[in-house]
């Protein structure tokens, strides 16, 4: 299950999409302190509620299985019957 999930969610790493807000806030606080200004805080976004990770993973895999079930795979198209052996007369 884990291998399947990793394969489905693998993507290229894009450094330009990352944003370090913690560092920016620390630098801002240092600047305010150096200037003698009153230090202000930044409101943090609310954290998302905790979810059951195992259930979320199972649902994710079920949704990908359902979409792939509609498409016949190569292994399903090939007949797996073995040829019958001839009996000696």
Wavefront OBJ file of the C-alpha trace (Angstrom):
o trace
v 0.000 0.000 0.000
v 2.821 2.400 0.877
v 4.690 1.790 -2.387
v 1.549 2.397 -4.390
v 0.855 5.636 -2.555
v 4.415 6.918 -3.025
v 4.329 6.126 -6.742
v 1.046 7.990 -7.192
v 2.161 11.099 -5.277
v 5.752 11.432 -6.502
v 6.535 14.771 -8.149
v 9.533 16.972 -8.957
v 10.832 19.151 -6.110
v 10.321 22.873 -6.809
v 12.313 25.076 -4.456
v 10.691 28.243 -5.825
v 7.306 27.137 -4.427
v 8.558 27.049 -0.820
v 8.104 30.041 1.462
v 9.911 30.388 4.818
v 7.523 32.546 6.853
v 9.192 31.629 10.153
v 12.510 33.117 9.060
v 10.800 36.247 7.734
v 9.005 36.757 11.071
v 12.228 36.324 13.072
v 14.054 38.816 10.831
v 11.159 41.285 11.193
v 11.247 40.931 14.996
v 15.018 41.546 15.027
v 14.587 44.686 12.897
v 11.815 46.014 15.157
v 13.965 45.363 18.234
v 17.011 47.085 16.658
v 14.940 50.167 15.814
v 13.550 50.281 19.338
v 10.000 49.767 18.115
v 7.332 47.832 19.941
v 7.492 44.184 18.917
v 4.328 42.993 17.201
v 3.175 39.439 16.693
v 1.772 37.906 13.561
v -1.463 35.968 13.796
v -0.838 32.360 12.903
v -3.287 30.474 10.714
v -5.545 27.971 12.439
v -4.338 24.424 12.316
v -6.419 21.876 10.473
v -8.224 19.306 12.587
v -6.407 16.004 13.118
v -7.582 13.261 10.784
v -7.148 9.511 10.849
v -4.216 9.076 8.486
v -4.813 5.390 7.821
v -8.426 6.018 6.771
v -7.326 8.861 4.488
v -4.717 6.619 2.834
v -7.233 3.828 2.311
v -9.739 6.217 0.714
v -7.020 7.601 -1.545
v -6.049 4.140 -2.739
v -9.683 3.117 -3.247
v -10.322 6.165 -5.415
v -7.302 5.372 -7.607
v -8.330 1.700 -7.848
v -11.828 2.716 -8.922
v -10.502 4.934 -11.709
v -8.126 2.207 -12.921
v -10.809 -0.508 -12.763
v -12.661 1.116 -15.668
v -9.572 0.737 -17.889
v -8.639 -2.872 -18.758
v -4.971 -3.550 -18.108
v -2.679 -5.552 -20.377
v -2.661 -8.497 -17.978
v -6.447 -8.767 -18.112
v -6.547 -8.859 -21.901
v -4.194 -11.828 -22.257
v -5.697 -15.244 -21.710
v -3.898 -17.204 -19.043
v -5.160 -20.650 -20.080
v -2.526 -23.316 -20.510
v -2.653 -25.532 -23.593
v -4.002 -29.003 -22.881
v -1.611 -31.905 -22.950
v -2.349 -34.555 -25.548
v -2.939 -38.035 -24.246
v -1.138 -40.924 -25.898
v -3.408 -43.164 -27.993
l 1 2 3 4 5 6 7 8 9 10 11 12 13 14 15 16 17 18 19 20 21 22 23 24 25 26 27 28 29 30 31 32 33 34 35 36 37 38 39 40 41 42 43 44 45 46 47 48 49 50 51 52 53 54 55 56 57 58 59 60 61 62 63 64 65 66 67 68 69 70 71 72 73 74 75 76 77 78 79 80 81 82 83 84 85 86 87 88 89
